């Protein structure tokens, strides 16, 4: 053997310690992946549905909001609650179960609502773990008062398979041809027949009528106070019929209201 050959180092086979370390490293990687897989396991669909129902209950409370109109509980249930809301893999249904009272004076409207949520199965996508299919049913009682915000609490769900369907009675309004009616009444009226003619044109009990003769002008105001509706018209001495403007803030509760004073002695 030459000197050059003997100077070349020879590689020794790996010892048992090195092999063991490699094996442990491999096991650690496998365990890490397994732990990561557990952390990314799918969410329980029923739990997701329960959370969605609670969120919907809060949203409904916000939707019902501040009450500034007199309404029967059934009207509110029919017009503001019943609906189905699909949102991706989640479908939410609001079901009015019962109702009573109304928002008027010291009275309150009470509405029990069942919220049913169905969650479809979904796979994991990026940071979303996905979830199994699930369902939840939760019930809530909403209390509504005039000039106050709606409040609610969760209640036990009653055994009601097919809840009744609420219906909405028409809200009291001025007739669509109200301006035409009042114009005709003013045109044919005299100071002595003014009140009679205007009331005859608006016979409904929920409509208020106020008339006055002011400086030769015939003044009439007809309205539905609870709805802040008001039609104010004046027949001037020369026969012209006009609709004076006014600030609608004066129709709010506690203010002047719908009356001839909006023209004769307008608020300042």
C-alpha positions in Angstrom: 0.0 0.0 0.0 1.4 3.4 -1.0 1.5 6.5 1.3 -1.2 8.2 -0.8 -3.6 5.3 -0.5 -3.1 5.1 3.3 -3.9 8.8 3.7 -7.5 8.5 2.3 -9.9 8.2 5.3 -12.5 5.4 5.0 -16.2 6.1 6.0 -17.4 4.0 8.9 -20.9 2.5 8.8 -23.4 4.3 11.0 -23.5 3.2 14.6 -26.6 2.0 16.4 -27.0 5.4 18.2 -27.3 7.3 14.9 -29.9 4.8 13.6 -31.9 5.2 16.7 -32.0 8.9 16.5 -33.2 8.8 12.9 -36.0 6.4 13.9 -37.1 8.6 16.7 -37.1 11.6 14.4 -39.4 9.7 12.0 -41.7 8.7 14.9 -41.9 12.3 16.0 -42.9 13.5 12.6 -45.7 10.8 12.4 -46.9 11.7 15.9 -46.9 15.4 15.0 -49.0 14.8 11.9 -51.4 12.7 14.0 -51.8 15.4 16.6 -52.2 18.0 13.8 -54.9 15.8 12.3 -56.7 15.6 15.6 -56.6 19.4 16.0 -58.1 19.8 12.5 -60.9 17.2 13.1 -64.3 18.4 11.9 -66.6 20.3 14.1 -69.8 18.7 15.4 -72.7 19.7 13.2 -75.2 19.9 16.0 -73.0 22.3 18.0 -72.6 24.5 14.9 -76.4 24.5 14.5 -77.0 25.5 18.1 -74.6 28.4 17.8 -76.3 29.5 14.6 -79.7 29.4 16.3 -78.5 31.6 19.1 -77.1 34.1 16.6 -80.4 34.1 14.7 -82.3 34.8 17.9 -80.1 37.8 18.5 -80.5 39.0 15.0 -84.3 38.7 15.3 -84.2 40.8 18.4 -82.2 43.5 16.5 -84.7 43.2 13.6 -87.7 43.8 15.8 -85.8 46.7 17.3 -87.5 49.9 18.6 -91.3 49.9 18.5 -92.9 53.2 17.7 -96.2 52.1 16.2 -99.3 50.4 17.8 -99.4 46.9 16.4 -101.0 43.6 17.4 -98.6 40.8 18.2 -100.2 38.7 15.5 -99.5 41.4 12.9 -95.8 41.6 14.0 -95.6 37.8 13.9 -97.0 37.7 10.4 -95.0 40.5 8.9 -91.7 40.6 10.7 -90.8 37.1 11.9 -91.7 34.2 9.6 -89.0 33.5 7.1 -86.5 31.0 5.9 -82.9 32.1 5.5 -80.5 30.0 3.5 -76.8 30.9 4.0 -74.3 28.5 2.4 -74.4 25.2 4.1 -76.8 26.5 6.8 -80.6 26.9 6.5 -82.5 28.8 9.3 -86.2 28.9 9.8 -88.1 31.3 12.1 -91.5 29.9 13.2 -93.9 31.9 15.3 -95.5 29.6 17.8 -97.9 31.8 19.7 -98.6 35.5 20.2 -100.7 37.8 22.4 -101.2 41.4 23.3 -100.1 44.5 21.4 -97.7 47.4 21.6 -100.0 50.2 22.9 -99.8 52.3 26.0 -98.7 50.1 29.0 -99.6 46.9 27.1 -97.0 44.6 25.6 -96.9 42.1 22.8 -95.5 38.7 23.5 -94.4 36.4 20.7 -92.9 32.9 21.1 -90.6 31.9 18.3 -89.0 28.6 17.3 -85.7 28.7 15.4 -84.8 25.6 13.5 -81.3 25.3 12.0 -80.1 22.6 9.6 -76.4 22.4 8.8 -75.2 20.4 5.8 -72.0 18.4 6.0 -68.9 20.3 4.7 -65.3 19.3 4.2 -62.3 21.1 5.4 -60.9 23.9 3.2 -57.7 25.6 4.2 -58.2 26.9 7.7 -61.9 25.8 7.8 -62.1 22.4 9.5 -65.5 21.7 8.1 -68.3 20.0 10.0 -70.6 17.1 10.1 -74.3 17.4 9.3 -76.3 18.7 12.2 -79.6 20.2 13.4 -80.8 22.3 16.3 -84.1 23.6 17.5 -84.3 26.4 20.1 -87.1 28.6 21.2 -87.3 32.2 22.4 -89.9 34.6 23.9 -89.8 38.2 22.6 -91.4 41.0 24.6 -92.3 44.2 22.7 -93.5 47.5 24.2 -94.4 50.8 22.6 -91.5 53.3 22.6 -89.0 50.6 23.7 -86.6 48.1 22.2 -87.6 44.4 21.9 -86.2 42.0 24.5 -86.0 38.2 24.5 -85.1 35.2 26.6 -84.7 31.5 25.7 -87.5 29.2 26.7 -88.2 25.5 26.6 -89.7 24.5 23.2 -93.3 23.5 23.5 -94.5 20.3 21.7 -96.1 22.0 18.7 -95.7 20.0 15.5 -97.6 22.4 13.3 -97.8 25.9 14.7 -100.6 28.2 13.6 -100.0 30.7 10.9 -100.4 34.3 11.9 -102.3 36.7 9.7 -101.9 40.5 9.4 -105.0 42.6 9.7 -104.8 45.8 7.5 -103.1 48.7 9.2 -105.4 51.7 9.5 -104.6 54.2 6.8 -106.1 57.2 4.9 -107.8 56.1 1.7 -105.6 56.2 -1.4 -108.0 58.7 -2.9 -107.9 60.8 0.2 -106.7 64.0 -1.5 -109.4 63.7 -4.1 -112.1 63.2 -1.5 -111.0 66.2 0.6 -110.7 68.4 -2.4 -114.3 67.6 -3.4 -115.6 68.1 0.1 -113.9 71.6 0.4 -115.1 72.6 -3.1 -118.7 72.0 -2.2 -118.7 73.2 1.4 -119.8 76.3 3.1 -118.7 77.5 6.5 -121.9 75.9 7.9 -121.5 72.6 6.2 -117.7 72.2 6.3 -117.4 69.8 9.2 -120.3 67.6 8.0 -119.0 67.4 4.4 -115.5 66.4 5.4 -116.7 63.8 7.9 -119.0 62.3 5.2 -116.0 62.0 2.9 -114.1 60.2 5.6 -116.5 58.1 7.6 -114.1 55.5 9.0 -113.8 55.7 12.8 -110.0 55.5 12.8 -109.8 58.7 10.8 -109.8 62.0 12.8 -111.4 65.1 11.3 -110.7 68.7 12.3 -112.2 71.7 10.5 -112.2 75.5 11.0 -113.1 78.7 9.2 -110.1 81.0 9.4 -110.1 84.5 7.9 -112.5 83.5 5.3 -110.7 80.3 4.4 -112.0 76.8 4.9 -109.4 74.6 6.7 -109.6 70.8 7.1 -107.2 68.3 8.5 -107.9 64.5 8.3 -105.5 61.9 9.6 -104.7 58.6 11.3 -102.8 59.7 14.4 -101.3 56.3 15.4 -99.7 56.1 11.9 -98.6 59.8 11.8 -100.7 60.3 8.7 -102.2 63.7 8.0 -103.8 65.4 5.1 -104.1 69.2 5.5 -105.9 71.3 2.9 -107.3 74.8 2.7 -109.8 76.5 0.4 -108.8 80.1 0.2 -111.4 82.9 -0.1 -110.7 83.2 -3.8 -111.7 79.5 -4.2 -108.2 78.1 -4.7 -107.5 74.8 -2.8 -104.0 74.3 -1.5 -102.0 71.9 0.6 -99.9 73.9 3.1 -96.6 72.4 4.1 -95.7 71.6 7.7 -92.9 69.8 9.6 -93.9 66.2 10.1 -92.2 66.2 13.5 -95.4 67.8 14.8 -97.3 64.6 14.1 -95.2 62.7 16.7 -96.8 61.7 20.0 -96.9 64.6 22.4 -96.7 67.2 19.7 -99.5 69.2 18.0 -100.8 66.3 16.0 -102.9 66.3 12.9 -105.2 69.3 13.2 -106.1 72.7 11.7 -103.6 74.3 14.1 -100.8 73.2 11.7 -102.1 76.0 9.4 -103.9 78.4 11.7 -101.2 78.6 14.4 -98.3 76.6 13.2 -95.7 75.6 15.9 -92.5 77.5 15.9 
